[in-house]
Amino acid sequence: MKQDRQKQAGSHTGMSKGHEADGLNKLLSVWLHSSIRVMDVRHIRLEAVELVQSYCFPAHAFVFMLQGSVHLAGDWKDASHSGYVLHGSKGFELNIKPAPCGIEYILVLYKATSLSGHTVYHHPSAAYGFIPSYPVILYQKLQLLADAWQDQEGLSKIQAQGRFYDFAYECMRQWQEPQARTSTRDVVAQAIRFMQAHYAESITLERLAGLLECSPRHLTRLFKKQTDCSPIMYLIQLRMDKAKELLRKTDATLQDIAVSVGYPDVYFFSRAFKKHTGVSPVHYRDSLYSAVFDSDMRLDNPSSMSECSIDSISSGLHTVIEDNNHYQNYDEGILRMNRNAKHSMAFILLLSFTLLLSACSGSSSPMATDGAAQGNNNTSTEPASQERVLKDALGHEVKIPAQPQRVLASYLEDHLVALGVKPVAQWSVGKNSVQAYLQKELKDVPPIASDLPFEAVLSFKPDLIIMDSASMVEGDKYNQYSKIAPTYVVGSNMNNDWRQELLTVGEVLNKSSEAKQVLSNYDKKAAEAKAKLSQTVGQKTAAALWVTDKNVYVVNQNLSSGDVLYKDLGFKIPQVVQEISKTAKANWSNLSLEKLAELDADYIFIVNSKNVSKDEIIKDPVWAGIPAVKEGHVYDFGKHSSWLYTGTIANSQMIDDVLNNVMK
């Protein structure tokens, strides 16, 4: 499939070469002489078994295929590789054939009105399609357009119009690509173009590789072969070049410049800048001989990097990523001694000095919580007078500080809070979206991206790092983190048994007795709640559903709120939940409309992320036959509740939610 994609990259379908140019010119004429207004942006996902009907465009439209094939010019155009782009005029009838995994595409509807005030009309059969050379860039621009469109603020709607033109321009540019690239050149060229367009955003090696459909190691190998440096080093230097330009040509503050080139923390921006130029940003701006640096520094030009110094730390420097998964990036950790090696050595010395300081400074105030052991939040009955050596889930022998004061344990905050430990930073995704149910205790704790970028981790000066799973330290990541602070991996799986996880975290923090007490308190609460429910409602089925704007998800019977409902509270498991849980590996699985209609649940607990009322959600006829809907046993909780998480605090709040609604 990849070979087919390489051969077709940049090719056009549905028209001859002459008609292709004619169609392109017409579209350009429309956009140049018309007022464009975005009508809607939709991300549509259908299962392979769902009935698919043709769709008549109510306005001009772009279609970006992710899965499935489209019918165009008397033939099915395969788009199963993702990235096929179709433009159709109002009235065009879109026919889509499902791929084995179903259908998924992004639809952008827009209206074009000529400057004279008349709606622009195209023949309804006018449609053009092509396979872009750089589908990743188009997809990224579509995501930005969709985000702006879905925001309800007026300014965001204006931004969406600009995002549309940006996407349309990129489509036209790739439409005119003269030839396809070879596979190697295609991947590296896409990576470079993406970084040049998005250098100010959060980028990690793993995210970049994922967008390019290859492994981080493969991307790094190809990138180094062509540029003689790693992708992340290229990104850092690109940012430094942009920063130097802003320092020379504007009087913007260092904070503004840092943010504009992808560094939320001005302190680390200054350190990175000095590492690559030899002077601080302030001295660079004030220096009368700044031009000397531009001409003499080899690293100033990202297109000329044959002598880049690539070391295991600097290759990993990057800022926080906006992503929905808590994974990390890595680089291959190559240290080369050349004329620029002094920069690498300087950074290593700086890192060592930072770690030395962090071991002697910083404190964290323990907190008392509802789930913590009463009366002994700040103490432990176990010896804590000296450093301990513990073996983690991956076999590493980790030297644990006697009394760690600056703990970083992303996505394990529930356990930390329950044990009275305040972390130096807390897990987040997107625009600093954190675990809202813990914010009473963590409101003053700064966020860190879920993928734990090395630079961000270093900024918090932890004296102990705790990882919840092996997936967070894949490749060379463990070595990278362990250079910052002792790093302990709790479990070998992505979804570990949360009870054992709590006990392990307690052992690492020298709070085993507190962890056992916290777990005992929770088990007692769960047993009492289970008995109350048994006496009140008997043996009934229940299900937890997560409803978003696009999909409905059902919880795995063994994970998250499924574990609470079925194991702790004793609800029976609906047949649909059992079927999906047999093959599900994640906490939540997509629930098709057919399966939703078959859901035999007496009680339904909804995590409402759709921003409409519960009544609006269940008025859909698909819900009508569900027993819980018929009996009025549907309860919803906001997306800021604890139902998407797990741990003694999250689970305790879920138990309270169930009792407060079912028992009333």
SEDOLUM-988445 format. One record per residue (C-alpha): residue in one letter; x, y, z. Coordinates in steps of 0.02 Angstrom, whole numbers, plus 50000, padded with zeros to 5 digits. Layout:
<nodes>
AXYZ...
</nodes>
This chain:
<nodes>
M500005000050000K501425012050041Q502195008849869D500525012449786R500415028349885Q502145033849833K501745030549650Q500125040149659A500725054549767G500355070649676S499295061849544H497555068049498T495985058349459G494335061849379M494995072649235S496275073849098K497795085049113G496925098849016H495325097649115E496365097049273A497155113949237D495475120949183G494645115049343L496035121949450N495955138849363K494075139749391L494265136449576L495635149449590S494535161949500V493095158349618W494155161049773L494975176749705H493345185249653S492145178849784S491735180349966I491975163450050R490975158250202V491245141850292M489565133150321D490075117850422V491535106650466R491135088650509H492195073650559I491155058550509R491495040750565L490395025750518E490665007350552A490834995450405V489164987450446E488195003750448L487065007850302V487905020350187Q486845031450075S487415043649943Y487545061650001C487105076749896F488215091749935P487125106149999A488575118049961H490315117449887A491355105249985F493045097550019V493145079450073F494715072650155M494615053650160L495375044350306Q494555027450275G493505021350130S493405024949943V492465037849841H491595035749674L492235048349547A492205048849357G491475031349339D492755022949451W493085019649636K494565029749694D495455020449831A495755031249983S496085017550109H497865024050131S497135040150201G497315057350128Y496295056949967V495595074449935L493995077849839H493225094549793G491425094749734S490205108349686K488485110749762G487345096649706F488735083949681E488195066649739L489505058849851N489585039949853I490735031349976K491205013049989P491745007050163A493485000650197P493634985050308C493764996750459G492285007350405I492155025050339E492995040550407Y493175057350325I493195076050359L491915086450266V492095105250243L490575114250171Y490745132050109K489775145050011A490545156149879T489685172549838S490355183649700L490815201449745S489275206949648G488215197749776H487705182349674T488025164649732V489345156249624Y488625141349531H489545126249466H488825111749372P488315098649502S489395085349420A490975095849439A492145086449554Y494015084549560G495065072849665F496895069649695I498105060949812P499165074549894S501035073549911Y500955079050092P499315072850169V499965075450346I500085094250320L498325094850250Y497655084550393Q498485096050520K497725111450438L496025103150437Q496175099450622L496545117750656L495055122750549A493915110550640D494495116550811A494175134650767W492475130550691Q491865120750841D492305134650962Q490755145050994E491645161651014G491445174450876L493315177050857S493545158550828K492295159050685I493315172750606Q494865162250633A493995147650548Q493815157950389G495685161050387R496025142750423F494955138050273Y495985148850156D497565141450229F496925123850195A496295128450021Y497965136249976E498905120650033C497725109949929M498045120249775R499915120349805Q499975101549820W498785099649673Q500095108249566E501525097449631P502515093149474Q503025075449523A502955062349657R504375060049780T505325044549820S504825036349983T506345042650080R506285060250014D504395060750040V504485056650225V505915068450264A505205082450157Q503525080750244A504355081250413I505325096950368R503815105750294F502785101250446M504075108050567Q504315123850465A502445126950469H502155122050652Y503795125550742A502895136350870E501745122150920S502035106851028I502985093750927T503785077650984L504715064750883E503385051650918R501975063050863L502915067850705A503265049650663G501465044850696L500825058050575L502035051650444E501525033450475C503245027150522S504195023050680P505205036450772R506795026350744H506465024750557L506105043350540T507665047850637R508735036350530L508065043750366F508195061450432K509995059450490K510465051450324Q509885066950230T510245081050352D511555073250466C510535077950620S508985071750710P507235078850679I507145086150854M508835094650836Y508225101750671L506675108350759I507675116250899Q508835124950778L507365130850673R506625138650829M508275146850873D508385154550700K506635161750717A507065168150891K508635176950828E507645185250690L506385191850817L507765197750931R508585207350788K507035214650708T505805217750850D505795224351028A504645210251088T504925203951265L505885187851293Q504295179751358D503355183951198I504785177951089A504955161851188V503105157651169S503095162250985V504465149450947G503745135351052Y504465138151227P503145142051359D504525143751489V505655158751456Y506975151651573F507215136151465F507115146251307S508575156751370R509575141251415A509245133151246F509685149251156K511325151051248K511755132951216H511595135251029T512315152751008G513515154351152V512665170051221S511045173751310P509585181451213V509845198151302H511685198751257Y511315193351080R510095207751058D511235220551139S512845214951061L513595226450930Y514415211550848S512885200350836A513185198650649V514775189150690F513745175650773D512625174050621S514085171350505D515155160350617M513925148850704R513695132650607L512025128950689D511215145050631N510555137850469P509415122550480S509695118850297S511565117150324M511795105250468S513145093250416E514075095950578C512635095550703S513085089050875I511755076450918D511755070651098S510505060751198I509875075651295S509825089651170S508985078651041G507535076851159L507295095251196H505575101051145T504035108651220V502395101851280I501345092051155E499455093351137D498915075351126N497615063551198N498805049551244H500095049151382Y501585043051284Q503295050751262N504515053851122Y506295048151109D507825050051004E509205037550973G510425045351095I511935047050981L513385057051051R514655062650921M516245071650964N516575085250836R516985103450836N515285107450911A515415094551050K515785108151176H513925112751171S513435095051218M514695094451360A514095111251423F512315105151429I512825089151520L513745099451650L512245110951665L511105095951688S512235088751823F512275105451914T510375106851903L510135089651976L511365093652116L510385109152160S508715100252151A509335087152274C509695100952400S508175112052372G506315111952349S504965105152460S503245098352439S501875100352567P500925084352600M499035085752596A497645077252690T496275069952579D494685060052601G495545044452537A497125046252642A497485036552800Q496845046452948G498115054053066N499705048752976N499725058052810N501455065052836T502315050552919S502705032452890T503025018453012E504405012152897P506225017552907A506585032652798S508325037252853Q509295031552701E509215029052515R508385012852458V508635002252302L507044995052226K506814984552069D505444991251955A504284981951835L505594982251696G506994975551805H507894992051835E508724993652004V508225011252054K509015021152194I507555029552281P507925045252384A507645042652570Q506315056252574P505895062152398Q505265080052401R504955083652216V503985069152144L503375068451964A502125054351933S501065058851782Y499345050551779L499675043251952E499095058952043D497585050052116H498755038752214L499885053152264V498455063652331A497755048652425L499445046352507G499625064652551V500975068552423K500925084252316P501805082052148V502865095552066A501785094651908Q500175086251856W499615076651701S498735086551565V498205085251384G497725098151254K497645115851321N498155110951497S496625100151522V496945091651689Q496055078851799A494715090751861Y494105079752003L495795081752091Q495915100652077K495375104052255E497065097052306L498065100952148K497415118052098D499115126252124V500105112352040P500695117151864P500245105551719I501445095351615A501025087351447S500485069251458D501955063751350L503195071151475P504405080351358F506175079151426E506415097951429A504815100551527V505265086651650L506965094551679S506155111351713F505255104651867K506875097951944P506115081652008D507095070852129L506015055652085I505055051051928I503725037451934M503035030551769D501415020751767S501835009251621A503205002651508S502445011751359M502985028251434V504825023651426E504905014851258G506515014751160D507855025451239K506665035951343Y507055027451507N508895032051491Q508405049951453Y507275051651605S508475042651721K509795055751681I508615068851752A508095059351910P507905041451975T506515033951869Y505405019851929V504185010751812V502665004151907G501944991551783S502324982851620N500584985551544M499665001251491N498214996851607N498874989951770D497844983851916W497515000352006R497524992252178Q499254984852152E499785001152072L499305010652230L500264998352340T501794999652228V501765018652229G501605017752419E503135006552428V504155018152317L503675033252422N504025023752582K502175024752626S501675006552617S500675006952779E499725022352720A499355014152552K498674998552636Q497575009152749V496925019552603L496485003652509S495654996152662N494595011852686Y494055011252505D493614992752507K492564995652662K491625009852578A491344999552420A490704984552520E489464995452614A488845003452452K488674986452370A487594980152514K486464995452506L486214993652318S485854975052334Q484504978352462T483744992852365V483814988052180G484324969752182Q485294961752039K485184974451898T486234977751744A487134994251720A488295002651595A489385018151589L489345027551424W490405042151369V489455053151246T490405065751140D489925076450991K490465062550873N490285045750958V489635035551102Y490895025051197V490595011051321V491755007151466N492764991151475Q492014979751608N493724977551688L494374995451685S493975012751752S492145014951798G491784997351732D492844990251872V491855000551998L490134996051932Y490384977351912K491704972252038D491474984752179L489604988352170G488984971652104F487984977251952K487724963851819I488644965951655P487544968851500Q487834956851356V488404970851240V489724976451367Q490344958551386E490524956451198I491494972651174S492594969851327K493214953051260T494294961551129A494444979151200K496134984651267A495725002651308N494615009651446W493285015251323S492725007651157N491685015051017L489875009051026S488975007950858L487175013650844E486634995650818K487484989850978L486825004951073A485045000151024E485384982451089L486064988251257D485114978851393A485544990251539D484354993951683Y485425008751736I486485020151627F487795032251691I488295044951558V489895054951551N489165069851458S490455078151345K489195083551214N488735100151296V486875096651281S485645090451411K485385072151453D483615073451384E484295079651218I485475064751209I484185051151245K482795058251138D483635050050988P482555035150935V484065023650949W483995025551138A482125022551152G482195003651175I483505003351313P482714997851480A483585011751578V482845024851462K481105017551477E481195017351667G482015034351685H483605027051758V484835037551657Y486025048951752D487325060351679F488925067951748G490005081451670K491635078051581H492515085451733S491895071451845S492975056651895W492105043851784L493495043751654Y494855039751780T495295027151915G496015026452091T495335027252267I494815045452251A494055043752076N493165027652122S492525034652288Q491755049252195M490945037252071I490205027152214D489485043152288D488755047752118V487905030852102L487185030852277N486595048952268N485625045352108V485055027352120M484585027852305K483585043952303
</nodes>
